């Protein structure tokens, strides 16, 4: 059933190419992402050195990239226009612009002001104003909690294996390394609350979980958990981030990564669009 659902979603994405920007690819395998990216005119590229406003930039493959700085976001003025790798920008999907990373790359962006974290696909160049390090789609800024403010202090980290796998898929190469599917932001059984921290290790270490939501209020997390229970065993994990407490609603643990990916697709297609896979 999952196999047919994947095929249906992929065909639906391709059918919409003529009138929309590149659709949301979160939860899809690298090969499936590559098919859709190509349908929308996208390709893999690093690019040559270039100069903007008197400053030179040197794109390169850097699979150890990690940087802290200011993030901004871009929306209507660029919606449906071509990105630097040839796709059509959709401000309602989870993408970003970076000055030097390969296009596309997969990055994790963490808002250091509120603890929210999001996985994005870099497919454009920029930003070039005020030493900002990444420009994020409108939807990404909403989920990271800084759309209204306009900017936020963030940490950007490349997800090396996911980026390499997507590159290989776009170039028609094989990439056998096991990876996590790049998905959206943000999390115990029978509503048990588990406190996690730097010195706490879960009994389900190295297992897969599907995190579907993160809340500041425990009651909201409990209500959300009830909606998720139909998919299997659930958890609420309490996490302290920069002095703030969050309640993260998760499904799992799930041992096999391919099973977790199939379940993620099922959950997202049921309306839990912010769900993502986490490993512990």
VEXGU-483695 format. One record per residue (C-alpha): residue number from 1; residue in three letters; chain; z, x, y. Coordinates in steps of 0.05 Angstrom, whole numbers. Example, Ala and Ser with C-alpha at 12.3 -4.5 7.8 and 13.67 -1.06 7.14 Angstrom:
num = 1 residu = ala chaine = A w = 156 u = 246 v = -90
num = 2 residu = ser chaine = A w = 143 u = 273 v = -21
//
This chain:
num = 1 residu = unk chaine = A w = 0 u = 0 v = 0
num = 2 residu = unk chaine = A w = 19 u = 56 v = 49
num = 3 residu = unk chaine = A w = -47 u = 91 v = 34
num = 4 residu = unk chaine = A w = -86 u = 29 v = 54
num = 5 residu = unk chaine = A w = -44 u = 19 v = 116
num = 6 residu = unk chaine = A w = -58 u = 91 v = 138
num = 7 residu = unk chaine = A w = -132 u = 79 v = 128
num = 8 residu = unk chaine = A w = -130 u = 14 v = 167
num = 9 residu = unk chaine = A w = -93 u = 46 v = 226
num = 10 residu = unk chaine = A w = -141 u = 104 v = 228
num = 11 residu = unk chaine = A w = -202 u = 58 v = 228
num = 12 residu = unk chaine = A w = -170 u = 16 v = 282
num = 13 residu = unk chaine = A w = -160 u = 78 v = 326
num = 14 residu = unk chaine = A w = -232 u = 100 v = 317
num = 15 residu = unk chaine = A w = -258 u = 30 v = 332
num = 16 residu = unk chaine = A w = -225 u = 31 v = 399
num = 17 residu = unk chaine = A w = -256 u = 97 v = 423
num = 18 residu = unk chaine = A w = -306 u = 66 v = 470
num = 19 residu = unk chaine = A w = -256 u = 31 v = 516
num = 20 residu = unk chaine = A w = -190 u = 69 v = 513
num = 21 residu = unk chaine = A w = -161 u = 138 v = 518
num = 22 residu = unk chaine = A w = -139 u = 177 v = 457
num = 23 residu = unk chaine = A w = -88 u = 132 v = 421
num = 24 residu = unk chaine = A w = -18 u = 151 v = 400
num = 25 residu = unk chaine = A w = -22 u = 198 v = 341
num = 26 residu = unk chaine = A w = 53 u = 205 v = 326
num = 27 residu = unk chaine = A w = 69 u = 197 v = 252
num = 28 residu = unk chaine = A w = -1 u = 215 v = 229
num = 29 residu = unk chaine = A w = -17 u = 276 v = 186
num = 30 residu = unk chaine = A w = -51 u = 335 v = 220
num = 31 residu = unk chaine = A w = -117 u = 318 v = 185
num = 32 residu = unk chaine = A w = -114 u = 246 v = 208
num = 33 residu = unk chaine = A w = -96 u = 268 v = 279
num = 34 residu = unk chaine = A w = -156 u = 316 v = 279
num = 35 residu = unk chaine = A w = -204 u = 260 v = 260
num = 36 residu = unk chaine = A w = -181 u = 217 v = 318
num = 37 residu = unk chaine = A w = -179 u = 274 v = 368
num = 38 residu = unk chaine = A w = -251 u = 292 v = 351
num = 39 residu = unk chaine = A w = -272 u = 219 v = 357
num = 40 residu = unk chaine = A w = -248 u = 220 v = 429
num = 41 residu = unk chaine = A w = -285 u = 285 v = 445
num = 42 residu = unk chaine = A w = -226 u = 332 v = 434
num = 43 residu = unk chaine = A w = -228 u = 402 v = 404
num = 44 residu = unk chaine = A w = -184 u = 462 v = 392
num = 45 residu = unk chaine = A w = -187 u = 514 v = 447
num = 46 residu = unk chaine = A w = -145 u = 569 v = 478
num = 47 residu = unk chaine = A w = -188 u = 584 v = 538
num = 48 residu = unk chaine = A w = -201 u = 643 v = 583
num = 49 residu = unk chaine = A w = -157 u = 669 v = 639
num = 50 residu = unk chaine = A w = -163 u = 626 v = 702
num = 51 residu = unk chaine = A w = -140 u = 625 v = 774
num = 52 residu = unk chaine = A w = -108 u = 567 v = 811
num = 53 residu = unk chaine = A w = -85 u = 572 v = 883
num = 54 residu = unk chaine = A w = -87 u = 648 v = 881
num = 55 residu = unk chaine = A w = -47 u = 654 v = 816
num = 56 residu = unk chaine = A w = -76 u = 677 v = 750
num = 57 residu = unk chaine = A w = -58 u = 643 v = 683
num = 58 residu = unk chaine = A w = -71 u = 673 v = 614
num = 59 residu = unk chaine = A w = -76 u = 622 v = 558
num = 60 residu = unk chaine = A w = -57 u = 649 v = 489
num = 61 residu = unk chaine = A w = -30 u = 629 v = 421
num = 62 residu = unk chaine = A w = 45 u = 639 v = 427
num = 63 residu = unk chaine = A w = 82 u = 608 v = 368
num = 64 residu = unk chaine = A w = 149 u = 635 v = 392
num = 65 residu = unk chaine = A w = 144 u = 601 v = 460
num = 66 residu = unk chaine = A w = 209 u = 573 v = 489
num = 67 residu = unk chaine = A w = 222 u = 562 v = 563
num = 68 residu = unk chaine = A w = 271 u = 526 v = 609
num = 69 residu = unk chaine = A w = 246 u = 498 v = 674
num = 70 residu = unk chaine = A w = 225 u = 435 v = 712
num = 71 residu = unk chaine = A w = 182 u = 380 v = 681
num = 72 residu = unk chaine = A w = 142 u = 330 v = 722
num = 73 residu = unk chaine = A w = 97 u = 273 v = 699
num = 74 residu = unk chaine = A w = 27 u = 246 v = 714
num = 75 residu = unk chaine = A w = -1 u = 176 v = 707
num = 76 residu = unk chaine = A w = -51 u = 129 v = 740
num = 77 residu = unk chaine = A w = -91 u = 181 v = 779
num = 78 residu = unk chaine = A w = -111 u = 215 v = 714
num = 79 residu = unk chaine = A w = -112 u = 156 v = 666
num = 80 residu = unk chaine = A w = -175 u = 153 v = 623
num = 81 residu = unk chaine = A w = -201 u = 219 v = 651
num = 82 residu = unk chaine = A w = -219 u = 278 v = 608
num = 83 residu = unk chaine = A w = -165 u = 328 v = 589
num = 84 residu = unk chaine = A w = -176 u = 403 v = 586
num = 85 residu = unk chaine = A w = -193 u = 399 v = 512
num = 86 residu = unk chaine = A w = -242 u = 342 v = 520
num = 87 residu = unk chaine = A w = -199 u = 282 v = 501
num = 88 residu = unk chaine = A w = -189 u = 220 v = 545
num = 89 residu = unk chaine = A w = -120 u = 219 v = 576
num = 90 residu = unk chaine = A w = -77 u = 157 v = 563
num = 91 residu = unk chaine = A w = -14 u = 156 v = 605
num = 92 residu = unk chaine = A w = 19 u = 109 v = 554
num = 93 residu = unk chaine = A w = 17 u = 159 v = 497
num = 94 residu = unk chaine = A w = 60 u = 220 v = 483
num = 95 residu = unk chaine = A w = 21 u = 279 v = 510
num = 96 residu = unk chaine = A w = 31 u = 334 v = 561
num = 97 residu = unk chaine = A w = -2 u = 388 v = 602
num = 98 residu = unk chaine = A w = 17 u = 462 v = 598
num = 99 residu = unk chaine = A w = -13 u = 521 v = 635
num = 100 residu = unk chaine = A w = -23 u = 570 v = 576
num = 101 residu = unk chaine = A w = -8 u = 540 v = 507
num = 102 residu = unk chaine = A w = -66 u = 527 v = 459
num = 103 residu = unk chaine = A w = -97 u = 458 v = 463
num = 104 residu = unk chaine = A w = -74 u = 420 v = 426
num = 105 residu = unk chaine = A w = -4 u = 445 v = 410
num = 106 residu = unk chaine = A w = 58 u = 407 v = 388
num = 107 residu = unk chaine = A w = 121 u = 418 v = 429
num = 108 residu = unk chaine = A w = 191 u = 392 v = 431
num = 109 residu = unk chaine = A w = 217 u = 376 v = 501
num = 110 residu = unk chaine = A w = 292 u = 366 v = 513
num = 111 residu = unk chaine = A w = 317 u = 336 v = 578
num = 112 residu = unk chaine = A w = 377 u = 381 v = 592
num = 113 residu = unk chaine = A w = 404 u = 330 v = 641
num = 114 residu = unk chaine = A w = 414 u = 274 v = 591
num = 115 residu = unk chaine = A w = 403 u = 304 v = 521
num = 116 residu = unk chaine = A w = 342 u = 264 v = 504
num = 117 residu = unk chaine = A w = 290 u = 299 v = 462
num = 118 residu = unk chaine = A w = 217 u = 283 v = 449
num = 119 residu = unk chaine = A w = 158 u = 313 v = 410
num = 120 residu = unk chaine = A w = 93 u = 315 v = 449
num = 121 residu = unk chaine = A w = 22 u = 338 v = 438
num = 122 residu = unk chaine = A w = -3 u = 386 v = 492
num = 123 residu = unk chaine = A w = -77 u = 371 v = 507
num = 124 residu = unk chaine = A w = -85 u = 387 v = 581
num = 125 residu = unk chaine = A w = -74 u = 442 v = 633
num = 126 residu = unk chaine = A w = -23 u = 442 v = 689
num = 127 residu = unk chaine = A w = 23 u = 434 v = 726
num = 128 residu = unk chaine = A w = 12 u = 482 v = 784
num = 129 residu = unk chaine = A w = 63 u = 458 v = 836
num = 130 residu = unk chaine = A w = 132 u = 486 v = 851
num = 131 residu = unk chaine = A w = 140 u = 528 v = 789
num = 132 residu = unk chaine = A w = 140 u = 469 v = 742
num = 133 residu = unk chaine = A w = 130 u = 487 v = 669
num = 134 residu = unk chaine = A w = 103 u = 423 v = 639
num = 135 residu = unk chaine = A w = 71 u = 358 v = 662
num = 136 residu = unk chaine = A w = 86 u = 299 v = 616
num = 137 residu = unk chaine = A w = 52 u = 232 v = 607
num = 138 residu = unk chaine = A w = 82 u = 171 v = 641
num = 139 residu = unk chaine = A w = 107 u = 144 v = 574
num = 140 residu = unk chaine = A w = 138 u = 211 v = 557
num = 141 residu = unk chaine = A w = 175 u = 213 v = 623
num = 142 residu = unk chaine = A w = 201 u = 142 v = 611
num = 143 residu = unk chaine = A w = 228 u = 161 v = 542
num = 144 residu = unk chaine = A w = 259 u = 225 v = 568
num = 145 residu = unk chaine = A w = 293 u = 185 v = 624
num = 146 residu = unk chaine = A w = 265 u = 216 v = 687
num = 147 residu = unk chaine = A w = 205 u = 174 v = 707
num = 148 residu = unk chaine = A w = 240 u = 144 v = 767
num = 149 residu = unk chaine = A w = 270 u = 210 v = 789
num = 150 residu = unk chaine = A w = 203 u = 245 v = 781
num = 151 residu = unk chaine = A w = 226 u = 312 v = 753
num = 152 residu = unk chaine = A w = 279 u = 338 v = 705
num = 153 residu = unk chaine = A w = 305 u = 404 v = 680
num = 154 residu = unk chaine = A w = 280 u = 412 v = 609
num = 155 residu = unk chaine = A w = 273 u = 460 v = 551
num = 156 residu = unk chaine = A w = 204 u = 465 v = 521
num = 157 residu = unk chaine = A w = 196 u = 495 v = 451
num = 158 residu = unk chaine = A w = 132 u = 501 v = 411
num = 159 residu = unk chaine = A w = 134 u = 472 v = 341
num = 160 residu = unk chaine = A w = 98 u = 529 v = 307
num = 161 residu = unk chaine = A w = 82 u = 500 v = 238
num = 162 residu = unk chaine = A w = 60 u = 433 v = 266
num = 163 residu = unk chaine = A w = 16 u = 467 v = 318
num = 164 residu = unk chaine = A w = -16 u = 514 v = 266
num = 165 residu = unk chaine = A w = -29 u = 456 v = 219
num = 166 residu = unk chaine = A w = -64 u = 415 v = 273
num = 167 residu = unk chaine = A w = -105 u = 476 v = 293
num = 168 residu = unk chaine = A w = -127 u = 486 v = 221
num = 169 residu = unk chaine = A w = -145 u = 413 v = 213
num = 170 residu = unk chaine = A w = -188 u = 414 v = 276
num = 171 residu = unk chaine = A w = -223 u = 478 v = 254
num = 172 residu = unk chaine = A w = -233 u = 452 v = 183
num = 173 residu = unk chaine = A w = -186 u = 504 v = 153
num = 174 residu = unk chaine = A w = -132 u = 496 v = 100
num = 175 residu = unk chaine = A w = -60 u = 502 v = 119
num = 176 residu = unk chaine = A w = -12 u = 496 v = 61
num = 177 residu = unk chaine = A w = 55 u = 507 v = 95
num = 178 residu = unk chaine = A w = 101 u = 447 v = 92
num = 179 residu = unk chaine = A w = 110 u = 415 v = 161
num = 180 residu = unk chaine = A w = 145 u = 357 v = 194
num = 181 residu = unk chaine = A w = 100 u = 304 v = 225
num = 182 residu = unk chaine = A w = 103 u = 307 v = 301
num = 183 residu = unk chaine = A w = 135 u = 243 v = 324
num = 184 residu = unk chaine = A w = 171 u = 209 v = 381
num = 185 residu = unk chaine = A w = 240 u = 218 v = 412
num = 186 residu = unk chaine = A w = 312 u = 209 v = 423
num = 187 residu = unk chaine = A w = 420 u = 162 v = 302
num = 188 residu = unk chaine = A w = 514 u = 122 v = 167
num = 189 residu = unk chaine = A w = 514 u = 84 v = 111
num = 190 residu = unk chaine = A w = 549 u = 16 v = 118
num = 191 residu = unk chaine = A w = 560 u = 30 v = 193
num = 192 residu = unk chaine = A w = 604 u = 91 v = 181
num = 193 residu = unk chaine = A w = 607 u = 136 v = 242
num = 194 residu = unk chaine = A w = 598 u = 211 v = 228
num = 195 residu = unk chaine = A w = 615 u = 260 v = 283
num = 196 residu = unk chaine = A w = 568 u = 319 v = 287
num = 197 residu = unk chaine = A w = 576 u = 383 v = 327
num = 198 residu = unk chaine = A w = 563 u = 457 v = 327
num = 199 residu = unk chaine = A w = 615 u = 470 v = 273
num = 200 residu = unk chaine = A w = 603 u = 408 v = 232
num = 201 residu = unk chaine = A w = 554 u = 408 v = 173
num = 202 residu = unk chaine = A w = 528 u = 345 v = 141
num = 203 residu = unk chaine = A w = 534 u = 333 v = 67
num = 204 residu = unk chaine = A w = 460 u = 314 v = 69
num = 205 residu = unk chaine = A w = 439 u = 383 v = 96
num = 206 residu = unk chaine = A w = 365 u = 398 v = 89
num = 207 residu = unk chaine = A w = 349 u = 325 v = 77
num = 208 residu = unk chaine = A w = 301 u = 282 v = 117
num = 209 residu = unk chaine = A w = 324 u = 225 v = 162
num = 210 residu = unk chaine = A w = 284 u = 177 v = 204
num = 211 residu = unk chaine = A w = 316 u = 170 v = 271
num = 212 residu = unk chaine = A w = 296 u = 104 v = 303
num = 213 residu = unk chaine = A w = 340 u = 101 v = 365
num = 214 residu = unk chaine = A w = 394 u = 135 v = 406
num = 215 residu = unk chaine = A w = 444 u = 97 v = 449
num = 216 residu = unk chaine = A w = 501 u = 112 v = 497
num = 217 residu = unk chaine = A w = 538 u = 48 v = 475
num = 218 residu = unk chaine = A w = 563 u = 42 v = 403
num = 219 residu = unk chaine = A w = 555 u = -34 v = 402
num = 220 residu = unk chaine = A w = 481 u = -28 v = 419
num = 221 residu = unk chaine = A w = 473 u = 23 v = 362
num = 222 residu = unk chaine = A w = 507 u = -24 v = 313
num = 223 residu = unk chaine = A w = 461 u = -82 v = 333
num = 224 residu = unk chaine = A w = 400 u = -38 v = 327
num = 225 residu = unk chaine = A w = 423 u = -13 v = 259
num = 226 residu = unk chaine = A w = 423 u = -84 v = 231
num = 227 residu = unk chaine = A w = 349 u = -89 v = 246
num = 228 residu = unk chaine = A w = 336 u = -23 v = 210
num = 229 residu = unk chaine = A w = 374 u = -40 v = 146
num = 230 residu = unk chaine = A w = 316 u = -77 v = 115
num = 231 residu = unk chaine = A w = 282 u = -9 v = 105
num = 232 residu = unk chaine = A w = 339 u = 23 v = 66
num = 233 residu = unk chaine = A w = 405 u = 60 v = 75
num = 234 residu = unk chaine = A w = 424 u = 70 v = 148
num = 235 residu = unk chaine = A w = 469 u = 116 v = 188
num = 236 residu = unk chaine = A w = 499 u = 119 v = 257
num = 237 residu = unk chaine = A w = 512 u = 191 v = 277
num = 238 residu = unk chaine = A w = 555 u = 207 v = 338
num = 239 residu = unk chaine = A w = 530 u = 267 v = 377
num = 240 residu = unk chaine = A w = 559 u = 300 v = 439
num = 241 residu = unk chaine = A w = 505 u = 327 v = 486
num = 242 residu = unk chaine = A w = 524 u = 362 v = 551
num = 243 residu = unk chaine = A w = 590 u = 323 v = 553
num = 244 residu = unk chaine = A w = 558 u = 255 v = 539
num = 245 residu = unk chaine = A w = 565 u = 216 v = 474
num = 246 residu = unk chaine = A w = 504 u = 187 v = 439
num = 247 residu = unk chaine = A w = 500 u = 142 v = 377
num = 248 residu = unk chaine = A w = 438 u = 158 v = 338
num = 249 residu = unk chaine = A w = 412 u = 106 v = 288
num = 250 residu = unk chaine = A w = 380 u = 136 v = 226
num = 251 residu = unk chaine = A w = 350 u = 117 v = 159
num = 252 residu = unk chaine = A w = 363 u = 162 v = 100
num = 253 residu = unk chaine = A w = 374 u = 213 v = 72
num = 254 residu = unk chaine = A w = 305 u = 221 v = 41
num = 255 residu = unk chaine = A w = 294 u = 282 v = -2
num = 256 residu = unk chaine = A w = 218 u = 287 v = -5
num = 257 residu = unk chaine = A w = 181 u = 298 v = 60
num = 258 residu = unk chaine = A w = 119 u = 259 v = 39
num = 259 residu = unk chaine = A w = 162 u = 199 v = 23
num = 260 residu = unk chaine = A w = 195 u = 205 v = 91
num = 261 residu = unk chaine = A w = 127 u = 208 v = 125
num = 262 residu = unk chaine = A w = 103 u = 145 v = 89
num = 263 residu = unk chaine = A w = 167 u = 109 v = 106
num = 264 residu = unk chaine = A w = 161 u = 131 v = 179
num = 265 residu = unk chaine = A w = 91 u = 101 v = 184
num = 266 residu = unk chaine = A w = 117 u = 36 v = 154
num = 267 residu = unk chaine = A w = 174 u = 33 v = 204
num = 268 residu = unk chaine = A w = 130 u = 49 v = 264
num = 269 residu = unk chaine = A w = 79 u = -3 v = 243
num = 270 residu = unk chaine = A w = 137 u = -54 v = 241
num = 271 residu = unk chaine = A w = 151 u = -44 v = 315
num = 272 residu = unk chaine = A w = 200 u = 15 v = 315
num = 273 residu = unk chaine = A w = 153 u = 58 v = 355
num = 274 residu = unk chaine = A w = 205 u = 110 v = 376
num = 275 residu = unk chaine = A w = 222 u = 129 v = 305
num = 276 residu = unk chaine = A w = 215 u = 202 v = 285
num = 277 residu = unk chaine = A w = 233 u = 248 v = 226
num = 278 residu = unk chaine = A w = 291 u = 296 v = 233
num = 279 residu = unk chaine = A w = 315 u = 348 v = 183
num = 280 residu = unk chaine = A w = 387 u = 368 v = 171
//
